[in-house]
Structure formats: C-alpha cells, structure tokens
C-alpha cells in the first residue's frame, strides 16, 4: 500500500465541533458499508447452524460431523490469515476486501453441491480460506481512518455486524429453510447456501467503487478535513515513536511478547464466540424447540440484547479510555452465564435469557478487546499484529467446535463442553489482566 503523505506538526487547531463533524462524515461514509459486509460475512460463516437440521435429515450429518466442519473452516482461516494481511499492507484494504468477498460468495454458493462428508469438509475449508483476512483487514482499515480514542466506538459499530447477523441470519435462514424446501428440486439447505452466497459478490462491487484506503484518497473529503485526519493519525504515530524500535514492522510484531499474550486472550474470546454463533440453535433445540422457523426466531433473540449492550460498553470504554477491565468483566459475565447454561435444564425461557446474557457479554468484550492491538502497536506493525492475534484465536475456534461436537455425540448433551469452554474463557480473563498492563495502553482524547 502506498505510504501516506508525510504530515508534520501538531493536529490543526480546529474546534471540537469541526473535528466531530469531520469524523461523523467519515463514519457515515465508511461504516455502513463495512457493517453490511461484516453482517454478510458472519451469516455465510454461521448459517450451517440452521442448515445442520437439513444436512442431518438428508445427508445424515451428526454433531461430530458438524463440529468438524466448523473446525475445518477455521483451519483454512488460520493458514491464510497472516498471508492475506501481509498482502493487504502492500495492495491496500479496498482491493483485498473485494477479493475476499467475491471469493467467499462463490464458495458459499458452491456449498449447495455438497453430497457427503468429504465434500462438506472441503466446502467448509475453502470458505475459511476465502474469508481469511477480512476481519483483521477491516480493523486495520479503521486504524487508517480513526485515531485510537475514536476507534473503539467505531469498532463497536463494526461489531454490530455480529449480533445483527445473528438476528437477520437466524430469521432469514429459518424462513428459507421453512419455505423453499423442494422448490425447483433443491433442498431447503441448498436454497440457503444459494441465496446467501449472492450478497457478498454484489458487495464486492460496492466496495470497489465506494471504499477508499484512507483519507488521502477520499475525494469526498475537503482538503482541510484530509489534513485534520492525517495530522491526528500522525500525532498518534509520533506518540508511539519511543516504542517504534521495539514494535515497528511485521517481524517486530511477531517478536513482541504482548502480541502473543493478546493471542492467548483471543483463544478465550473465540471459544466464547463459537458457543454463541454456532451452538445457539442446537442449545435451543435441545431445550425443546423443534420447528425450524421457531428455532430461527428464538436464535435471533440473544443478538438483539447484544447490540444495545455492546454499543454502551464501547462508548463507555472510549469515554474513560479504559480497555482491560471492560473486556475482562464482559468475558467474566459471559463465562458465568455459560457455566449456568450447562446446568439450566430444559426451560426454553431460561435458556434464551442465559444465551442473551452470554451474547451481550461476548460482543461487548470482543469489541473492546480488538481495540487493544491497534492502540499498542505502531501503524506499521498493526496489520500483522492483528492478524497474528486473530490467527491464534482461530486455533481455539478450530478446536472448540470439534470438542463440543464429539462431547455432544458421546454424552448426548453439550453440558460438559460448555463447562470446559467457560474455563477457557476464565483463563483468558486472567491472562489479559496479568499480561497486559494499563500503562501499555495510554491514550489521549482526540
């Protein structure tokens, strides 16, 4: 990616209203498209949570097969995550996101041709390969537009895509599975993959035309607005100059022990994410909800609470410029809810309430946590650092679905798997609070 024009000196002496107006303009232009892309990404990644009902009926896939399929998605994701973001730093976020979205759309559509376990595993692996780099690439793009003191609230807006995808994905997928089975000779799950594979291809075109890699390339900003944003970002980079020798560049990011500490924290975050995203439909089904349309409806409830809580926590974190405890307390609440869920019995109401608490805490913790790497690392190290953290988390994401799937197949219940998962989340809380010091995350309001 071309280097930004050099900007020296302090940020322009402008009023708070003008600065707020500039970043509001940027947010209204950049964030809606990124959020929609993330919504579609998560829908295509997690729609097998609803599709597994049809896959079990038509192809005989049990929980172990389903869990391994989810795992293989993350295997492809892990193998290509860092290379994808190394390429992003060279060619830019816009071209990278276009490539990623068009490819995952094609793979999602191709999943309708799955015939057996082998082709199912291959489809999930290729989807992971296709999606690799989207998430850290989008976060890296935010670091090119917003200084850290504003970035967490933008990260929270971006993360709206996760609960929104949970709501829309559950409702839309449930309706497709309920209404289109047998139409045109296709099974309900085949229609699901066909319909939900089209939006990312269309969005790839939208990103190509409407998204810029940074303020210096934004034709819709005035010269004064460009100068303001670039000066703010340059001031932030200058403030990190004393750590640049230790943390600058890709190789230095890999040598930075705190990157690996954050990666261990991400293992807990992704273990929690999988429980929320992939196993919610199965947990609700085990509580006694059998109809796929009702299953989609109940699966949409937890993300609704998550949207409101996530935005409140992200805003409070930005206002106080505190990151560690916001993430740690959120994960602690989620772990307790998960542990309680393991022994909650068969009450649909209790199960849905606990899933809602777990989802809200998960989204809140993840939003704040992923603001930490770009605060701590220099601009040059951020792309690789975020990718390494995400890849490490993906190892847990790869292992946990198979673990839960095999436990469910062996015991007939997810309870033991949820207990183990909650323990991993609690370990991540300890690693975050002990391994990352508050002094490492000093920020200034801007």
Residue pairs with C-beta under 8 A, 6 or more apart in sequence:
1 88
1 89
1 90
1 91
1 92
1 93
1 213
2 92
4 214
4 216
4 230
4 233
5 216
5 230
6 234
7 227
7 230
7 231
7 233
7 234
8 234
9 231
10 231
10 235
11 228
11 231
11 232
11 235
11 446
12 224
12 227
12 228
12 231
14 228
18 228
19 228
19 232
19 446
22 221
22 225
22 228
22 229
23 146
23 150
23 229
25 220
25 221
25 225
26 145
26 146
26 215
26 218
26 221
26 229
27 154
27 157
29 210
29 218
29 220
30 141
30 145
30 211
31 154
31 157
31 158
33 203
33 206
33 207
33 210
33 211
34 138
34 141
34 142
34 158
34 161
34 211
35 157
35 158
35 160
35 161
35 164
36 161
36 203
37 97
37 101
37 134
37 138
37 161
37 200
37 203
37 207
38 134
38 135
38 138
38 158
38 159
38 161
38 162
38 165
39 161
39 164
39 165
39 168
40 101
40 165
40 196
40 199
40 200
40 203
41 101
41 104
41 131
41 134
41 135
41 161
41 165
41 200
42 161
42 162
42 165
42 166
42 169
42 277
43 165
43 168
43 169
43 172
43 173
43 196
44 104
44 105
44 108
44 127
44 131
44 196
44 197
44 200
45 73
45 127
45 131
45 277
46 165
46 166
46 169
46 277
46 278
47 169
47 173
47 192
47 193
47 196
48 55
48 66
48 69
48 70
48 124
48 278
49 277
49 278
49 279
49 280
49 281
49 282
49 299
50 169
50 170
50 173
50 174
50 177
50 192
50 281
50 292
50 295
50 296
50 299
51 173
51 177
51 189
51 192
51 193
52 61
52 66
52 281
52 282
53 177
53 189
53 281
53 285
53 292
53 295
54 177
54 181
54 187
54 188
54 189
54 192
55 61
55 66
55 114
55 120
55 189
56 62
56 66
58 187
58 189
59 114
59 115
59 116
59 117
59 120
61 69
61 117
61 120
62 409
63 282
63 404
63 405
63 406
63 408
63 409
64 402
64 405
64 406
64 408
64 409
65 117
65 120
65 405
66 401
66 405
67 401
67 402
67 403
67 404
67 405
67 406
67 408
68 121
68 401
68 402
68 405
69 120
69 121
69 124
69 401
70 124
70 274
70 278
70 401
70 402
70 405
71 398
71 399
71 401
71 402
72 121
72 124
72 125
72 128
72 398
73 124
73 125
73 127
73 128
74 128
74 394
74 395
74 397
74 398
74 401
75 125
75 128
75 398
76 124
76 125
76 126
76 127
76 128
76 129
76 130
76 132
77 128
77 129
77 131
77 132
77 391
77 394
77 397
77 398
78 128
78 132
78 391
78 394
78 395
78 398
79 129
79 132
80 128
80 129
80 132
80 133
81 132
81 133
81 136
81 387
81 390
81 391
81 394
82 384
82 387
82 388
82 391
83 132
84 96
84 100
84 132
84 133
84 137
84 387
85 133
85 136
85 137
85 140
85 383
85 384
85 386
85 387
86 250
86 383
86 384
86 387
87 96
87 133
88 96
88 133
88 137
88 140
88 383
89 140
89 250
89 383
89 384
92 213
93 137
93 138
93 140
93 141
93 144
93 211
93 213
94 207
94 208
94 211
94 212
94 213
96 133
96 137
97 134
97 137
97 138
97 141
97 204
97 207
97 211
98 204
98 205
98 207
98 208
99 204
100 130
100 131
100 132
100 133
100 134
100 137
101 134
101 200
101 201
101 203
101 204
101 207
102 200
102 201
102 204
103 130
104 127
104 130
104 131
104 134
104 200
105 197
105 198
105 199
105 200
105 201
105 204
106 130
106 197
106 201
107 123
107 126
107 127
107 130
107 197
108 127
108 193
108 196
108 197
108 200
109 193
109 194
109 197
109 198
110 123
110 126
110 197
111 123
111 127
111 193
111 197
112 186
112 189
112 190
112 191
112 193
112 194
113 119
114 120
114 123
133 387
135 390
136 383
136 386
136 387
136 389
136 390
137 383
138 158
139 155
139 158
139 370
139 373
139 374
139 386
140 374
140 382
140 383
140 386
141 213
142 151
142 154
142 155
142 158
142 374
143 151
143 374
143 379
143 382
144 213
144 214
144 215
144 233
145 154
145 214
145 215
145 229
146 154
147 232
147 233
147 235
147 236
147 446
148 236
148 371
148 374
148 375
148 443
149 318
149 321
149 443
149 444
149 445
149 446
150 318
150 446
151 371
151 374
151 375
152 314
152 317
152 318
152 323
152 367
152 368
152 371
153 314
153 315
153 318
155 314
155 367
155 370
155 371
156 310
156 311
156 313
156 314
156 315
156 367
157 311
157 314
159 310
159 314
159 363
159 366
159 367
159 370
160 307
160 310
160 311
162 277
162 303
162 306
162 363
162 366
163 302
163 303
163 304
163 306
163 307
163 310
163 359
163 363
164 303
164 307
165 303
166 276
166 277
166 280
166 299
166 300
166 302
166 303
166 306
166 359
167 300
167 303
167 304
168 300
170 281
170 295
170 296
170 297
170 299
170 300
170 303
171 296
171 297
171 300
172 196
172 296
173 192
173 196
173 296
174 292
174 293
174 294
174 295
174 296
174 297
174 299
175 293
175 296
176 188
176 191
176 192
176 195
176 196
177 188
177 189
177 191
177 192
177 292
177 293
177 296
178 188
178 291
178 292
178 293
178 296
180 186
180 188
180 191
181 187
181 188
181 191
182 188
183 191
186 194
188 292
212 218
212 219
215 221
215 225
215 226
215 229
215 230
216 226
216 230
218 226
221 229
232 446
233 379
235 446
236 446
237 378
237 379
239 444
240 247
240 378
240 379
243 378
244 378
246 252
246 256
247 253
247 256
247 376
247 377
247 378
247 381
248 378
248 380
248 381
249 380
249 381
250 380
250 381
250 383
250 384
252 381
253 259
253 377
253 381
253 382
253 384
253 385
253 388
254 384
254 388
256 377
256 381
256 385
258 376
258 435
258 436
258 440
259 373
259 377
259 385
259 388
259 389
260 388
260 392
261 431
261 432
261 435
261 436
262 369
262 372
262 373
262 389
262 436
263 388
263 389
263 391
263 392
263 393
264 392
264 428
264 431
264 435
265 327
265 369
265 428
265 431
265 432
265 435
265 436
266 369
266 389
266 390
266 392
266 393
266 396
266 428
267 392
267 393
267 395
267 396
267 424
267 428
268 331
268 396
268 424
268 425
268 426
268 427
268 428
268 429
268 431
269 331
269 362
269 365
269 366
269 369
269 393
269 425
269 428
270 393
270 394
270 396
270 397
270 400
271 396
271 397
271 400
271 421
271 424
271 425
271 428
272 331
272 334
272 335
272 338
272 358
272 362
272 365
272 421
272 425
273 362
273 366
273 397
274 397
274 400
274 401
274 404
274 421
275 338
275 358
275 400
275 404
275 418
275 421
276 302
276 355
276 358
276 359
276 362
278 401
279 404
279 414
280 299
280 302
280 355
280 359
281 295
281 296
281 299
282 408
282 414
283 341
283 351
283 355
283 414
284 295
284 298
284 299
284 348
284 351
284 352
284 355
285 295
286 346
286 413
286 414
287 346
287 347
287 348
287 351
288 346
288 348
289 295
289 298
289 348
298 348
298 352
301 352
301 355
301 356
302 352
302 355
302 356
302 358
302 359
302 360
303 359
303 363
304 356
305 356
305 357
305 359
305 360
306 356
306 359
306 360
306 362
306 363
306 364
307 363
308 360
309 360
309 361
309 363
309 364
310 360
310 363
310 364
310 367
312 364
313 326
313 330
313 364
313 367
313 368
314 364
314 367
314 368
316 326
317 323
317 326
317 367
317 368
317 371
321 443
321 444
321 445
322 438
323 368
323 369
323 371
323 372
323 375
323 441
324 372
324 432
324 433
324 436
324 438
324 441
325 433
326 364
326 365
326 368
327 365
327 366
327 368
327 369
327 372
327 432
328 365
328 429
328 432
328 433
330 361
330 362
330 364
330 365
330 368
331 361
331 362
331 365
331 425
331 426
331 428
331 429
331 432
332 361
332 426
332 429
333 357
333 361
334 357
334 358
334 361
334 362
334 365
334 425
335 422
335 423
335 425
335 426
335 429
336 422
337 354
337 355
337 357
337 358
337 361
338 354
338 358
338 418
338 421
338 422
338 425
339 418
339 419
339 422
340 354
341 351
341 354
341 355
341 358
341 418
342 414
342 415
342 416
342 418
342 419
342 422
343 415
344 350
344 351
344 354
369 432
370 386
372 436
372 441
373 382
373 385
373 386
373 389
374 382
374 386
375 441
375 443
376 385
376 436
376 440
376 441
377 385
377 386
396 424
400 421
400 424
403 417
403 420
404 414
404 417
404 418
404 421
407 413
407 414
407 416
407 417
407 420
408 414
408 417
